[in-house]
Amino acid sequence: MLTVSDGVAAARRPDASGPALAAEVERAFPGAHVERAVEADDPVSVASRILGWCDAGFDLVLATGGTGVAPRDRTPEAVRTLVEFEVPGLAEKMRAETGAAFPAAYLSRGMAGVRGATLIAALPGSPRGAVDCFRAVEALLPHAIALLRGEGAGH
């Protein structure tokens, strides 16, 4: 799980979204190995960190932050350089489920895609946004991961 934030990377503010999202993943998937890191809003650094986790065989990589419309928000672009194909339904579901209560959610450029057997998702940087978006798709993740592993339908 990667927190993307210039402020957190420079130690100007604490990481709130990373711990909140990690706790949510651990609640949803007890016993899952959760590795955390922080990178500044630099697409090359973000892509490099995520690529390392994909190459290490992680099933799921979540990035929180850098999905808005601010000048340095470029996490989706970094992820797009890595993925072989996008899974637009996950981002659509995240925005649909969070947008009703928080209309600014529609400004999020969160996205999801696949590299090899790794599902990658870019989530908003606020703790509530990251957790709510994760909750919106968490029930779909085990099936998606099983399919990426070659398990399930037709395999």
Chimera marker file (.cmm) of the C-alpha trace (Angstrom):
<marker_set name="trace">
<marker id="1" x="0.000" y="0.000" z="0.000" r="1" g="1" b="0" radius="0.5"/>
<marker id="2" x="1.475" y="3.257" z="-1.143" r="1" g="1" b="0" radius="0.5"/>
<marker id="3" x="0.733" y="6.716" z="0.221" r="1" g="1" b="0" radius="0.5"/>
<marker id="4" x="1.419" y="9.310" z="-2.456" r="1" g="1" b="0" radius="0.5"/>
<marker id="5" x="1.943" y="12.732" z="-0.911" r="1" g="1" b="0" radius="0.5"/>
<marker id="6" x="4.580" y="15.432" z="-1.115" r="1" g="1" b="0" radius="0.5"/>
<marker id="7" x="3.739" y="16.577" z="2.434" r="1" g="1" b="0" radius="0.5"/>
<marker id="8" x="3.965" y="13.116" z="3.977" r="1" g="1" b="0" radius="0.5"/>
<marker id="9" x="7.125" y="12.232" z="2.040" r="1" g="1" b="0" radius="0.5"/>
<marker id="10" x="8.785" y="15.441" z="3.257" r="1" g="1" b="0" radius="0.5"/>
<marker id="11" x="7.608" y="14.787" z="6.849" r="1" g="1" b="0" radius="0.5"/>
<marker id="12" x="5.630" y="18.050" z="6.875" r="1" g="1" b="0" radius="0.5"/>
<marker id="13" x="2.519" y="16.155" z="7.952" r="1" g="1" b="0" radius="0.5"/>
<marker id="14" x="1.685" y="12.690" z="9.237" r="1" g="1" b="0" radius="0.5"/>
<marker id="15" x="0.318" y="9.979" z="7.002" r="1" g="1" b="0" radius="0.5"/>
<marker id="16" x="-3.373" y="9.600" z="7.856" r="1" g="1" b="0" radius="0.5"/>
<marker id="17" x="-4.695" y="7.768" z="4.803" r="1" g="1" b="0" radius="0.5"/>
<marker id="18" x="-2.055" y="5.001" z="4.727" r="1" g="1" b="0" radius="0.5"/>
<marker id="19" x="-2.734" y="3.731" z="8.262" r="1" g="1" b="0" radius="0.5"/>
<marker id="20" x="-6.514" y="4.087" z="7.816" r="1" g="1" b="0" radius="0.5"/>
<marker id="21" x="-6.477" y="2.112" z="4.570" r="1" g="1" b="0" radius="0.5"/>
<marker id="22" x="-4.085" y="-0.504" z="5.977" r="1" g="1" b="0" radius="0.5"/>
<marker id="23" x="-6.391" y="-1.053" z="8.948" r="1" g="1" b="0" radius="0.5"/>
<marker id="24" x="-9.337" y="-1.465" z="6.586" r="1" g="1" b="0" radius="0.5"/>
<marker id="25" x="-7.488" y="-4.010" z="4.447" r="1" g="1" b="0" radius="0.5"/>
<marker id="26" x="-6.474" y="-5.951" z="7.556" r="1" g="1" b="0" radius="0.5"/>
<marker id="27" x="-10.105" y="-5.914" z="8.748" r="1" g="1" b="0" radius="0.5"/>
<marker id="28" x="-11.389" y="-7.128" z="5.382" r="1" g="1" b="0" radius="0.5"/>
<marker id="29" x="-8.663" y="-9.721" z="4.828" r="1" g="1" b="0" radius="0.5"/>
<marker id="30" x="-7.371" y="-10.978" z="8.194" r="1" g="1" b="0" radius="0.5"/>
<marker id="31" x="-3.865" y="-12.343" z="7.934" r="1" g="1" b="0" radius="0.5"/>
<marker id="32" x="-3.077" y="-10.533" z="4.693" r="1" g="1" b="0" radius="0.5"/>
<marker id="33" x="0.477" y="-9.259" z="4.343" r="1" g="1" b="0" radius="0.5"/>
<marker id="34" x="0.246" y="-5.464" z="4.196" r="1" g="1" b="0" radius="0.5"/>
<marker id="35" x="3.387" y="-3.585" z="3.230" r="1" g="1" b="0" radius="0.5"/>
<marker id="36" x="3.348" y="0.203" z="3.368" r="1" g="1" b="0" radius="0.5"/>
<marker id="37" x="5.488" y="2.914" z="1.825" r="1" g="1" b="0" radius="0.5"/>
<marker id="38" x="5.364" y="6.624" z="1.063" r="1" g="1" b="0" radius="0.5"/>
<marker id="39" x="6.393" y="8.398" z="-2.132" r="1" g="1" b="0" radius="0.5"/>
<marker id="40" x="6.209" y="12.037" z="-3.142" r="1" g="1" b="0" radius="0.5"/>
<marker id="41" x="3.848" y="13.081" z="-5.941" r="1" g="1" b="0" radius="0.5"/>
<marker id="42" x="6.347" y="12.063" z="-8.601" r="1" g="1" b="0" radius="0.5"/>
<marker id="43" x="5.009" y="9.685" z="-11.275" r="1" g="1" b="0" radius="0.5"/>
<marker id="44" x="8.389" y="8.036" z="-11.849" r="1" g="1" b="0" radius="0.5"/>
<marker id="45" x="8.895" y="7.244" z="-8.150" r="1" g="1" b="0" radius="0.5"/>
<marker id="46" x="5.295" y="6.096" z="-7.769" r="1" g="1" b="0" radius="0.5"/>
<marker id="47" x="5.542" y="3.806" z="-10.798" r="1" g="1" b="0" radius="0.5"/>
<marker id="48" x="8.880" y="2.411" z="-9.638" r="1" g="1" b="0" radius="0.5"/>
<marker id="49" x="7.563" y="1.509" z="-6.170" r="1" g="1" b="0" radius="0.5"/>
<marker id="50" x="4.410" y="-0.109" z="-7.580" r="1" g="1" b="0" radius="0.5"/>
<marker id="51" x="6.413" y="-1.985" z="-10.216" r="1" g="1" b="0" radius="0.5"/>
<marker id="52" x="8.620" y="-3.438" z="-7.474" r="1" g="1" b="0" radius="0.5"/>
<marker id="53" x="5.582" y="-4.796" z="-5.679" r="1" g="1" b="0" radius="0.5"/>
<marker id="54" x="4.154" y="-6.230" z="-8.902" r="1" g="1" b="0" radius="0.5"/>
<marker id="55" x="7.484" y="-7.910" z="-9.667" r="1" g="1" b="0" radius="0.5"/>
<marker id="56" x="7.532" y="-9.295" z="-6.096" r="1" g="1" b="0" radius="0.5"/>
<marker id="57" x="4.251" y="-11.080" z="-6.818" r="1" g="1" b="0" radius="0.5"/>
<marker id="58" x="1.825" y="-9.019" z="-4.741" r="1" g="1" b="0" radius="0.5"/>
<marker id="59" x="-1.811" y="-9.841" z="-5.539" r="1" g="1" b="0" radius="0.5"/>
<marker id="60" x="-3.078" y="-6.336" z="-4.813" r="1" g="1" b="0" radius="0.5"/>
<marker id="61" x="-1.402" y="-2.934" z="-4.735" r="1" g="1" b="0" radius="0.5"/>
<marker id="62" x="-3.334" y="0.054" z="-3.426" r="1" g="1" b="0" radius="0.5"/>
<marker id="63" x="-2.150" y="3.633" z="-3.772" r="1" g="1" b="0" radius="0.5"/>
<marker id="64" x="-3.784" y="6.421" z="-1.800" r="1" g="1" b="0" radius="0.5"/>
<marker id="65" x="-3.334" y="9.982" z="-2.948" r="1" g="1" b="0" radius="0.5"/>
<marker id="66" x="-2.556" y="11.867" z="-6.116" r="1" g="1" b="0" radius="0.5"/>
<marker id="67" x="-5.877" y="11.126" z="-7.800" r="1" g="1" b="0" radius="0.5"/>
<marker id="68" x="-7.408" y="14.603" z="-7.717" r="1" g="1" b="0" radius="0.5"/>
<marker id="69" x="-7.131" y="17.500" z="-10.111" r="1" g="1" b="0" radius="0.5"/>
<marker id="70" x="-4.343" y="19.459" z="-8.387" r="1" g="1" b="0" radius="0.5"/>
<marker id="71" x="-1.252" y="20.165" z="-10.492" r="1" g="1" b="0" radius="0.5"/>
<marker id="72" x="0.886" y="17.411" z="-8.913" r="1" g="1" b="0" radius="0.5"/>
<marker id="73" x="-1.856" y="14.763" z="-8.731" r="1" g="1" b="0" radius="0.5"/>
<marker id="74" x="-0.506" y="12.229" z="-11.212" r="1" g="1" b="0" radius="0.5"/>
<marker id="75" x="-0.946" y="8.817" z="-9.589" r="1" g="1" b="0" radius="0.5"/>
<marker id="76" x="-3.360" y="7.575" z="-12.308" r="1" g="1" b="0" radius="0.5"/>
<marker id="77" x="-0.826" y="8.493" z="-14.987" r="1" g="1" b="0" radius="0.5"/>
<marker id="78" x="1.894" y="6.595" z="-13.122" r="1" g="1" b="0" radius="0.5"/>
<marker id="79" x="-0.331" y="3.527" z="-12.802" r="1" g="1" b="0" radius="0.5"/>
<marker id="80" x="-1.328" y="3.682" z="-16.476" r="1" g="1" b="0" radius="0.5"/>
<marker id="81" x="2.335" y="3.360" z="-17.485" r="1" g="1" b="0" radius="0.5"/>
<marker id="82" x="2.402" y="-0.003" z="-15.705" r="1" g="1" b="0" radius="0.5"/>
<marker id="83" x="-0.902" y="-1.717" z="-16.392" r="1" g="1" b="0" radius="0.5"/>
<marker id="84" x="-1.578" y="-4.057" z="-19.278" r="1" g="1" b="0" radius="0.5"/>
<marker id="85" x="-5.278" y="-3.240" z="-19.110" r="1" g="1" b="0" radius="0.5"/>
<marker id="86" x="-7.611" y="-1.150" z="-17.002" r="1" g="1" b="0" radius="0.5"/>
<marker id="87" x="-10.557" y="-2.380" z="-14.938" r="1" g="1" b="0" radius="0.5"/>
<marker id="88" x="-12.808" y="0.684" z="-15.200" r="1" g="1" b="0" radius="0.5"/>
<marker id="89" x="-15.731" y="-0.855" z="-13.325" r="1" g="1" b="0" radius="0.5"/>
<marker id="90" x="-13.855" y="-0.695" z="-10.032" r="1" g="1" b="0" radius="0.5"/>
<marker id="91" x="-13.282" y="3.058" z="-10.279" r="1" g="1" b="0" radius="0.5"/>
<marker id="92" x="-16.828" y="3.580" z="-11.517" r="1" g="1" b="0" radius="0.5"/>
<marker id="93" x="-18.185" y="1.695" z="-8.490" r="1" g="1" b="0" radius="0.5"/>
<marker id="94" x="-15.967" y="3.671" z="-6.109" r="1" g="1" b="0" radius="0.5"/>
<marker id="95" x="-17.195" y="7.005" z="-7.471" r="1" g="1" b="0" radius="0.5"/>
<marker id="96" x="-20.828" y="5.909" z="-7.681" r="1" g="1" b="0" radius="0.5"/>
<marker id="97" x="-20.944" y="4.681" z="-4.089" r="1" g="1" b="0" radius="0.5"/>
<marker id="98" x="-19.088" y="7.617" z="-2.576" r="1" g="1" b="0" radius="0.5"/>
<marker id="99" x="-20.370" y="10.405" z="-4.816" r="1" g="1" b="0" radius="0.5"/>
<marker id="100" x="-23.941" y="10.398" z="-3.516" r="1" g="1" b="0" radius="0.5"/>
<marker id="101" x="-22.852" y="11.413" z="-0.015" r="1" g="1" b="0" radius="0.5"/>
<marker id="102" x="-19.793" y="13.416" z="-1.096" r="1" g="1" b="0" radius="0.5"/>
<marker id="103" x="-20.203" y="15.003" z="-4.556" r="1" g="1" b="0" radius="0.5"/>
<marker id="104" x="-16.519" y="16.001" z="-4.714" r="1" g="1" b="0" radius="0.5"/>
<marker id="105" x="-15.801" y="12.262" z="-5.092" r="1" g="1" b="0" radius="0.5"/>
<marker id="106" x="-16.572" y="12.739" z="-8.772" r="1" g="1" b="0" radius="0.5"/>
<marker id="107" x="-13.418" y="14.843" z="-9.040" r="1" g="1" b="0" radius="0.5"/>
<marker id="108" x="-11.370" y="11.779" z="-8.131" r="1" g="1" b="0" radius="0.5"/>
<marker id="109" x="-9.478" y="10.249" z="-11.018" r="1" g="1" b="0" radius="0.5"/>
<marker id="110" x="-9.080" y="6.972" z="-9.162" r="1" g="1" b="0" radius="0.5"/>
<marker id="111" x="-8.533" y="4.021" z="-11.438" r="1" g="1" b="0" radius="0.5"/>
<marker id="112" x="-7.686" y="0.339" z="-11.440" r="1" g="1" b="0" radius="0.5"/>
<marker id="113" x="-5.791" y="-1.960" z="-13.746" r="1" g="1" b="0" radius="0.5"/>
<marker id="114" x="-3.811" y="-5.156" z="-14.011" r="1" g="1" b="0" radius="0.5"/>
<marker id="115" x="-0.136" y="-5.870" z="-14.503" r="1" g="1" b="0" radius="0.5"/>
<marker id="116" x="0.633" y="-9.572" z="-14.764" r="1" g="1" b="0" radius="0.5"/>
<marker id="117" x="-1.266" y="-11.157" z="-11.878" r="1" g="1" b="0" radius="0.5"/>
<marker id="118" x="-1.389" y="-7.964" z="-9.786" r="1" g="1" b="0" radius="0.5"/>
<marker id="119" x="-4.460" y="-5.799" z="-9.416" r="1" g="1" b="0" radius="0.5"/>
<marker id="120" x="-3.523" y="-2.146" z="-8.879" r="1" g="1" b="0" radius="0.5"/>
<marker id="121" x="-5.957" y="0.498" z="-7.658" r="1" g="1" b="0" radius="0.5"/>
<marker id="122" x="-5.417" y="4.220" z="-7.154" r="1" g="1" b="0" radius="0.5"/>
<marker id="123" x="-7.653" y="5.624" z="-4.406" r="1" g="1" b="0" radius="0.5"/>
<marker id="124" x="-8.228" y="9.149" z="-3.085" r="1" g="1" b="0" radius="0.5"/>
<marker id="125" x="-5.769" y="10.597" z="-0.594" r="1" g="1" b="0" radius="0.5"/>
<marker id="126" x="-8.120" y="11.528" z="2.216" r="1" g="1" b="0" radius="0.5"/>
<marker id="127" x="-8.486" y="8.856" z="4.901" r="1" g="1" b="0" radius="0.5"/>
<marker id="128" x="-12.268" y="8.780" z="4.525" r="1" g="1" b="0" radius="0.5"/>
<marker id="129" x="-12.091" y="8.744" z="0.731" r="1" g="1" b="0" radius="0.5"/>
<marker id="130" x="-9.547" y="5.934" z="0.672" r="1" g="1" b="0" radius="0.5"/>
<marker id="131" x="-11.481" y="3.797" z="3.157" r="1" g="1" b="0" radius="0.5"/>
<marker id="132" x="-14.886" y="4.444" z="1.573" r="1" g="1" b="0" radius="0.5"/>
<marker id="133" x="-13.570" y="3.625" z="-1.898" r="1" g="1" b="0" radius="0.5"/>
<marker id="134" x="-11.941" y="0.442" z="-0.634" r="1" g="1" b="0" radius="0.5"/>
<marker id="135" x="-15.193" y="-0.582" z="1.045" r="1" g="1" b="0" radius="0.5"/>
<marker id="136" x="-17.062" y="0.048" z="-2.211" r="1" g="1" b="0" radius="0.5"/>
<marker id="137" x="-15.029" y="-2.627" z="-4.011" r="1" g="1" b="0" radius="0.5"/>
<marker id="138" x="-13.742" y="-4.938" z="-1.271" r="1" g="1" b="0" radius="0.5"/>
<marker id="139" x="-16.312" y="-7.670" z="-1.976" r="1" g="1" b="0" radius="0.5"/>
<marker id="140" x="-15.104" y="-7.859" z="-5.595" r="1" g="1" b="0" radius="0.5"/>
<marker id="141" x="-11.408" y="-8.130" z="-4.804" r="1" g="1" b="0" radius="0.5"/>
<marker id="142" x="-11.153" y="-11.814" z="-3.787" r="1" g="1" b="0" radius="0.5"/>
<marker id="143" x="-12.855" y="-12.914" z="-7.010" r="1" g="1" b="0" radius="0.5"/>
<marker id="144" x="-10.709" y="-10.605" z="-9.153" r="1" g="1" b="0" radius="0.5"/>
<marker id="145" x="-7.531" y="-11.836" z="-7.466" r="1" g="1" b="0" radius="0.5"/>
<marker id="146" x="-8.573" y="-15.473" z="-7.884" r="1" g="1" b="0" radius="0.5"/>
<marker id="147" x="-9.168" y="-14.905" z="-11.588" r="1" g="1" b="0" radius="0.5"/>
<marker id="148" x="-5.779" y="-13.222" z="-11.965" r="1" g="1" b="0" radius="0.5"/>
<marker id="149" x="-4.184" y="-16.235" z="-10.292" r="1" g="1" b="0" radius="0.5"/>
<marker id="150" x="-5.843" y="-18.462" z="-12.907" r="1" g="1" b="0" radius="0.5"/>
<marker id="151" x="-8.418" y="-19.809" z="-10.470" r="1" g="1" b="0" radius="0.5"/>
<marker id="152" x="-12.160" y="-19.706" z="-10.914" r="1" g="1" b="0" radius="0.5"/>
<marker id="153" x="-14.341" y="-19.552" z="-14.011" r="1" g="1" b="0" radius="0.5"/>
<marker id="154" x="-13.082" y="-21.648" z="-16.888" r="1" g="1" b="0" radius="0.5"/>
<marker id="155" x="-9.722" y="-22.502" z="-15.305" r="1" g="1" b="0" radius="0.5"/>
<link id1="1" id2="2" r="1" g="1" b="0" radius="0.2"/>
<link id1="2" id2="3" r="1" g="1" b="0" radius="0.2"/>
<link id1="3" id2="4" r="1" g="1" b="0" radius="0.2"/>
<link id1="4" id2="5" r="1" g="1" b="0" radius="0.2"/>
<link id1="5" id2="6" r="1" g="1" b="0" radius="0.2"/>
<link id1="6" id2="7" r="1" g="1" b="0" radius="0.2"/>
<link id1="7" id2="8" r="1" g="1" b="0" radius="0.2"/>
<link id1="8" id2="9" r="1" g="1" b="0" radius="0.2"/>
<link id1="9" id2="10" r="1" g="1" b="0" radius="0.2"/>
<link id1="10" id2="11" r="1" g="1" b="0" radius="0.2"/>
<link id1="11" id2="12" r="1" g="1" b="0" radius="0.2"/>
<link id1="12" id2="13" r="1" g="1" b="0" radius="0.2"/>
<link id1="13" id2="14" r="1" g="1" b="0" radius="0.2"/>
<link id1="14" id2="15" r="1" g="1" b="0" radius="0.2"/>
<link id1="15" id2="16" r="1" g="1" b="0" radius="0.2"/>
<link id1="16" id2="17" r="1" g="1" b="0" radius="0.2"/>
<link id1="17" id2="18" r="1" g="1" b="0" radius="0.2"/>
<link id1="18" id2="19" r="1" g="1" b="0" radius="0.2"/>
<link id1="19" id2="20" r="1" g="1" b="0" radius="0.2"/>
<link id1="20" id2="21" r="1" g="1" b="0" radius="0.2"/>
<link id1="21" id2="22" r="1" g="1" b="0" radius="0.2"/>
<link id1="22" id2="23" r="1" g="1" b="0" radius="0.2"/>
<link id1="23" id2="24" r="1" g="1" b="0" radius="0.2"/>
<link id1="24" id2="25" r="1" g="1" b="0" radius="0.2"/>
<link id1="25" id2="26" r="1" g="1" b="0" radius="0.2"/>
<link id1="26" id2="27" r="1" g="1" b="0" radius="0.2"/>
<link id1="27" id2="28" r="1" g="1" b="0" radius="0.2"/>
<link id1="28" id2="29" r="1" g="1" b="0" radius="0.2"/>
<link id1="29" id2="30" r="1" g="1" b="0" radius="0.2"/>
<link id1="30" id2="31" r="1" g="1" b="0" radius="0.2"/>
<link id1="31" id2="32" r="1" g="1" b="0" radius="0.2"/>
<link id1="32" id2="33" r="1" g="1" b="0" radius="0.2"/>
<link id1="33" id2="34" r="1" g="1" b="0" radius="0.2"/>
<link id1="34" id2="35" r="1" g="1" b="0" radius="0.2"/>
<link id1="35" id2="36" r="1" g="1" b="0" radius="0.2"/>
<link id1="36" id2="37" r="1" g="1" b="0" radius="0.2"/>
<link id1="37" id2="38" r="1" g="1" b="0" radius="0.2"/>
<link id1="38" id2="39" r="1" g="1" b="0" radius="0.2"/>
<link id1="39" id2="40" r="1" g="1" b="0" radius="0.2"/>
<link id1="40" id2="41" r="1" g="1" b="0" radius="0.2"/>
<link id1="41" id2="42" r="1" g="1" b="0" radius="0.2"/>
<link id1="42" id2="43" r="1" g="1" b="0" radius="0.2"/>
<link id1="43" id2="44" r="1" g="1" b="0" radius="0.2"/>
<link id1="44" id2="45" r="1" g="1" b="0" radius="0.2"/>
<link id1="45" id2="46" r="1" g="1" b="0" radius="0.2"/>
<link id1="46" id2="47" r="1" g="1" b="0" radius="0.2"/>
<link id1="47" id2="48" r="1" g="1" b="0" radius="0.2"/>
<link id1="48" id2="49" r="1" g="1" b="0" radius="0.2"/>
<link id1="49" id2="50" r="1" g="1" b="0" radius="0.2"/>
<link id1="50" id2="51" r="1" g="1" b="0" radius="0.2"/>
<link id1="51" id2="52" r="1" g="1" b="0" radius="0.2"/>
<link id1="52" id2="53" r="1" g="1" b="0" radius="0.2"/>
<link id1="53" id2="54" r="1" g="1" b="0" radius="0.2"/>
<link id1="54" id2="55" r="1" g="1" b="0" radius="0.2"/>
<link id1="55" id2="56" r="1" g="1" b="0" radius="0.2"/>
<link id1="56" id2="57" r="1" g="1" b="0" radius="0.2"/>
<link id1="57" id2="58" r="1" g="1" b="0" radius="0.2"/>
<link id1="58" id2="59" r="1" g="1" b="0" radius="0.2"/>
<link id1="59" id2="60" r="1" g="1" b="0" radius="0.2"/>
<link id1="60" id2="61" r="1" g="1" b="0" radius="0.2"/>
<link id1="61" id2="62" r="1" g="1" b="0" radius="0.2"/>
<link id1="62" id2="63" r="1" g="1" b="0" radius="0.2"/>
<link id1="63" id2="64" r="1" g="1" b="0" radius="0.2"/>
<link id1="64" id2="65" r="1" g="1" b="0" radius="0.2"/>
<link id1="65" id2="66" r="1" g="1" b="0" radius="0.2"/>
<link id1="66" id2="67" r="1" g="1" b="0" radius="0.2"/>
<link id1="67" id2="68" r="1" g="1" b="0" radius="0.2"/>
<link id1="68" id2="69" r="1" g="1" b="0" radius="0.2"/>
<link id1="69" id2="70" r="1" g="1" b="0" radius="0.2"/>
<link id1="70" id2="71" r="1" g="1" b="0" radius="0.2"/>
<link id1="71" id2="72" r="1" g="1" b="0" radius="0.2"/>
<link id1="72" id2="73" r="1" g="1" b="0" radius="0.2"/>
<link id1="73" id2="74" r="1" g="1" b="0" radius="0.2"/>
<link id1="74" id2="75" r="1" g="1" b="0" radius="0.2"/>
<link id1="75" id2="76" r="1" g="1" b="0" radius="0.2"/>
<link id1="76" id2="77" r="1" g="1" b="0" radius="0.2"/>
<link id1="77" id2="78" r="1" g="1" b="0" radius="0.2"/>
<link id1="78" id2="79" r="1" g="1" b="0" radius="0.2"/>
<link id1="79" id2="80" r="1" g="1" b="0" radius="0.2"/>
<link id1="80" id2="81" r="1" g="1" b="0" radius="0.2"/>
<link id1="81" id2="82" r="1" g="1" b="0" radius="0.2"/>
<link id1="82" id2="83" r="1" g="1" b="0" radius="0.2"/>
<link id1="83" id2="84" r="1" g="1" b="0" radius="0.2"/>
<link id1="84" id2="85" r="1" g="1" b="0" radius="0.2"/>
<link id1="85" id2="86" r="1" g="1" b="0" radius="0.2"/>
<link id1="86" id2="87" r="1" g="1" b="0" radius="0.2"/>
<link id1="87" id2="88" r="1" g="1" b="0" radius="0.2"/>
<link id1="88" id2="89" r="1" g="1" b="0" radius="0.2"/>
<link id1="89" id2="90" r="1" g="1" b="0" radius="0.2"/>
<link id1="90" id2="91" r="1" g="1" b="0" radius="0.2"/>
<link id1="91" id2="92" r="1" g="1" b="0" radius="0.2"/>
<link id1="92" id2="93" r="1" g="1" b="0" radius="0.2"/>
<link id1="93" id2="94" r="1" g="1" b="0" radius="0.2"/>
<link id1="94" id2="95" r="1" g="1" b="0" radius="0.2"/>
<link id1="95" id2="96" r="1" g="1" b="0" radius="0.2"/>
<link id1="96" id2="97" r="1" g="1" b="0" radius="0.2"/>
<link id1="97" id2="98" r="1" g="1" b="0" radius="0.2"/>
<link id1="98" id2="99" r="1" g="1" b="0" radius="0.2"/>
<link id1="99" id2="100" r="1" g="1" b="0" radius="0.2"/>
<link id1="100" id2="101" r="1" g="1" b="0" radius="0.2"/>
<link id1="101" id2="102" r="1" g="1" b="0" radius="0.2"/>
<link id1="102" id2="103" r="1" g="1" b="0" radius="0.2"/>
<link id1="103" id2="104" r="1" g="1" b="0" radius="0.2"/>
<link id1="104" id2="105" r="1" g="1" b="0" radius="0.2"/>
<link id1="105" id2="106" r="1" g="1" b="0" radius="0.2"/>
<link id1="106" id2="107" r="1" g="1" b="0" radius="0.2"/>
<link id1="107" id2="108" r="1" g="1" b="0" radius="0.2"/>
<link id1="108" id2="109" r="1" g="1" b="0" radius="0.2"/>
<link id1="109" id2="110" r="1" g="1" b="0" radius="0.2"/>
<link id1="110" id2="111" r="1" g="1" b="0" radius="0.2"/>
<link id1="111" id2="112" r="1" g="1" b="0" radius="0.2"/>
<link id1="112" id2="113" r="1" g="1" b="0" radius="0.2"/>
<link id1="113" id2="114" r="1" g="1" b="0" radius="0.2"/>
<link id1="114" id2="115" r="1" g="1" b="0" radius="0.2"/>
<link id1="115" id2="116" r="1" g="1" b="0" radius="0.2"/>
<link id1="116" id2="117" r="1" g="1" b="0" radius="0.2"/>
<link id1="117" id2="118" r="1" g="1" b="0" radius="0.2"/>
<link id1="118" id2="119" r="1" g="1" b="0" radius="0.2"/>
<link id1="119" id2="120" r="1" g="1" b="0" radius="0.2"/>
<link id1="120" id2="121" r="1" g="1" b="0" radius="0.2"/>
<link id1="121" id2="122" r="1" g="1" b="0" radius="0.2"/>
<link id1="122" id2="123" r="1" g="1" b="0" radius="0.2"/>
<link id1="123" id2="124" r="1" g="1" b="0" radius="0.2"/>
<link id1="124" id2="125" r="1" g="1" b="0" radius="0.2"/>
<link id1="125" id2="126" r="1" g="1" b="0" radius="0.2"/>
<link id1="126" id2="127" r="1" g="1" b="0" radius="0.2"/>
<link id1="127" id2="128" r="1" g="1" b="0" radius="0.2"/>
<link id1="128" id2="129" r="1" g="1" b="0" radius="0.2"/>
<link id1="129" id2="130" r="1" g="1" b="0" radius="0.2"/>
<link id1="130" id2="131" r="1" g="1" b="0" radius="0.2"/>
<link id1="131" id2="132" r="1" g="1" b="0" radius="0.2"/>
<link id1="132" id2="133" r="1" g="1" b="0" radius="0.2"/>
<link id1="133" id2="134" r="1" g="1" b="0" radius="0.2"/>
<link id1="134" id2="135" r="1" g="1" b="0" radius="0.2"/>
<link id1="135" id2="136" r="1" g="1" b="0" radius="0.2"/>
<link id1="136" id2="137" r="1" g="1" b="0" radius="0.2"/>
<link id1="137" id2="138" r="1" g="1" b="0" radius="0.2"/>
<link id1="138" id2="139" r="1" g="1" b="0" radius="0.2"/>
<link id1="139" id2="140" r="1" g="1" b="0" radius="0.2"/>
<link id1="140" id2="141" r="1" g="1" b="0" radius="0.2"/>
<link id1="141" id2="142" r="1" g="1" b="0" radius="0.2"/>
<link id1="142" id2="143" r="1" g="1" b="0" radius="0.2"/>
<link id1="143" id2="144" r="1" g="1" b="0" radius="0.2"/>
<link id1="144" id2="145" r="1" g="1" b="0" radius="0.2"/>
<link id1="145" id2="146" r="1" g="1" b="0" radius="0.2"/>
<link id1="146" id2="147" r="1" g="1" b="0" radius="0.2"/>
<link id1="147" id2="148" r="1" g="1" b="0" radius="0.2"/>
<link id1="148" id2="149" r="1" g="1" b="0" radius="0.2"/>
<link id1="149" id2="150" r="1" g="1" b="0" radius="0.2"/>
<link id1="150" id2="151" r="1" g="1" b="0" radius="0.2"/>
<link id1="151" id2="152" r="1" g="1" b="0" radius="0.2"/>
<link id1="152" id2="153" r="1" g="1" b="0" radius="0.2"/>
<link id1="153" id2="154" r="1" g="1" b="0" radius="0.2"/>
<link id1="154" id2="155" r="1" g="1" b="0" radius="0.2"/>
</marker_set>
